[in-house]
Amino acid sequence: MRRAQPESHIQQAIVQYLRSNGYLVAHVPNGGKMPGNERQRKSRGARLKREGLLAGFPDLIIYGSDGRVGHIEVKADSGEQTPSQKEVQAMLEKLGQSYAICRSVDDVKETLEQWRW
């Protein structure tokens, strides 16, 4: 029996909501397990980092009208940011980017209102 993936279900609902409301949204697949043995995983991980993989990057990038860009980290009810996610949030906000942690579609609606989108 497979373990439930509440964060995945939340993210799917958020993506569906955003796309149905005209936003371009993309997922950055940073998490998850890589296949293969330890040596293969290390090699692939090193290659991905050279290609631009950044630990802690938000789950979703959202493009809105007028060149607006926002970043959403999706969390389940009890989920908390990792230290690398907090670091990336600080970097993005320093660059003037919008960033939010959302646990539901309602959170996204509130976030978009706060961002004045």
N, C-alpha and C positions, 0 to 999 in steps of 0.2 A: 504494500500500500504506500502510495506517495504521500509525502508530507505536504500539508497545505501551504500555499504561498500567498498569504494575505497581501503582502506588499505588491506582488505581481498583479493581483486582481485589482487593487486600488489604482495602480499605474495604468492598467488597461482601460479602466473607466475614465480616468483623467485624460488619457490620450484621445479616447473616443469623444469626450465632451469638447476638448479643445479643437479637434479637427472638424467636428460638426458645427462649430462656431467660427470657422474660417481662419483659424490659426495654423501656421506651419509648425509642426512639432516633431522633434527627433529625439530618439533615445540614445544615450551614450552607454554602451554595455561594458561598464567597468567591473562589475561584480561577477560572481559565479566561479565555478570550478572549471579548470582546463583539463581536457583529456590527456592521456599519455602518462608515461612514467615520470619520475621526479626530474630527470635530466631534460626530457622533452618539455616539461612544463616550465622549467627555469629558462631554457633557450627561447621558448615562445614568449614568455613574460619579458625577457630582455629585449627581444625584437619589438614587441608591442610598445614598450617604453621608448625605444628609439624612434618609433613611428608616431609618438605623441601621446600615448596613454598617460593619463595623469590621475594618480590615486586621489580619491575624494571628489572627483568632478561630479557635478549634479546629474541626476538621472535623465532629466529632460531639458532641452533647449527649446524655447518658444520664440517664434518670430511673429510680431504683430505689425500693424500698419505703421507708417512713418518711420521705418527703420528700427523699431523697438525690438529689443532682445531681452528675454527673461530666462531665468534658470530656476528649475524646481527640483528639490530633493524630495523624493517620495518616501514616506515612512509609515509603517504600520502603527497602530495605537501606542504600543510601548517602545517603539524604535527610537533610538537616539543617534545623533551624529557621531561619527568617528572623529578622532583628532585631525585626520587628513581632510575630512569634509569641512570641518570648522576652518582650517587653514585656507582651503580653496574658497569658501564663502567670503572670508576676509579679503582675499586677493580680488575676487570679482567685484565686491562692493567698493574696494579702493579704486577700481577701474570704472566705477559709475554704473555697474551692471545691476539689474534687479535680481534678487535672490529670495526664495522662500522655501520653507519646509511645509509640505502639504500632506495631510493624512486622509483626504477625501476630496471628492468633486466640490463639495461645499467650501472647503478650504481654498480651492483654486478660484472659485467664484469670488470669494472675499479678497483673495490676493490680487486678482485682476482689477477689482474696484480700488484697492489701495494703491496699485500701480497706475491707476487712472487710465486703464486700457479700455 
